[in-house]
Amino acid sequence: MDRLFATEVMNSADATIRPNESQLSELIPSWIVASRGVELQLGGDVSEIVTRAIDLRREIACGRPVRLDFENQSDTADLVHALSRLLMDDCLESPQSVLDQASFAVEILKGSLWVEDALGEWEAILCSAMFVAWRAARLLELSRAAQRWEAEYTEVFRRSVSWNVVEFALESAGDDSARAVAEVIAGGPESVFQALLFLRDHGEAAPDLAAQIATQFSRLIEIGRLRLPQDLQTFFLGESARLAGA
Amino acid sequence: MRGKGEELAAGPAISAPLLADPARFDEFYRRYFLPLVRRATWKHRLAKEDARDVVQEAFLVALIKLDPKRNPKAWLIQVVDHLSVNFQRKVIRRARLVSRWSPSDAGVAEEDPIGDGPTICDGSDELSGRDD
């Protein structure tokens, strides 16, 4: 598929990203050589970060003032990623506290200043926190809140690099949609959510292809290609069926 | 972040910008390498060392296939996602084979890495404020 899904209007994220892109491709060969044999630090230990994220959840739940050190951006990024994962893992069991804590995380992230963010990590983490909040709101049957979170998510997602990532991921769909869709599904529930939002937006520009891909999503979700919790399975099936029939 | 006493291998002329300038090396490390490692770690649940290998492999793939005219950042992220998923598939496949052939060692979960499965360090039970 050659640019069937090409985004016609350059969004604000594109405008800021473009100038550095040639630099990235020029520097990759140099990085491969220069990093050879170098012991690259990888940030904090995962289990230690998860433990800190658990502590952070506890502080948020207790209503204590929480401050994240965005001066040490790498460390804080790890911590917020871990927090988002914990909230997602706990969503079914404790949706109300997850909703409260995810909302809090979203506010912290919105108010934070990420000095260096060439790959749009801030938007990706913000989206993950919003996705958790959206799911928790749905589980609590707070339909207006869920709609609000979905709208907020869509707004951030549309102007993020993730939008283009989905575009790339679905590019091969014209040739082999089942394979492309399976790849997206393997990325997890949020990847499926993003792909369906993407297809929703592109349903008018390329309706046949969008319907074809949505059908594949529906089929693969139905046969259990992604082991999903019931709430997400129901939503994704409904949404993909709606897009397939649109 | 370079290891002490590490010697950098001599490379072609194009490597000069990063080889010759530690500040630029650090900048690339912070701007591109580390965020991609974090993505592979947290989104795809890879160990950090595995995430590092996946990201380095993505850079190698980029060497051959990256089209600078077509949003290289999004492309690179997508390659990291793809390689991470493949890596997880291999891990699961290997774990299944191990548990099939040596049932006594079957401590390896066949858990799908995606979804609400167990996490590496799920201490969430300690959390207060359960809803039910």
Interface residues (C-beta under 8 A of the other chain):
Chain A: D14 I17 E21 S22 L24 S25 E26 L27 I28 P29 S30 W31 I32 V33 A34 S35 R36 G37 V38 E39 L40 Q41 L42 G43 D45 V46 S47 V50 T51 I54 R57 R58 A61 C62 S74 A77 D78 H81 A82 S84 R85 L86 M88 D89 D90 C91 L92 E93 S94 P95 Q96 S97 E116 D117 A118 L119 G120 E121 A124 V161 S162 W163 N164 V165 E167 F168 A169 E183 A186 G187 G188 P189 E190 S191 L226 R227 L228 P229
Chain B: M1 R2 G3 E6 E7 L8 A9 G11 P12 I14 S15 A16 P17 L18 L19 R24 F25 F28 Y29 R30 R31 Y32 F33 L34 P35 L36 V37 R38 R39 T41 W42 K43 H44 A47 K48 E49 A51 R52 Q56 F59 L60 A62 L63 L66 P68 N71 P72 K73 A74 W75 L76 I77 Q78 D81 H82 V85 Q88 R89 D112 I114 G115 D116 G117 T119 I120 C121 D122 G123 S124 E126 L127 S128 G129 R130 D131 D132
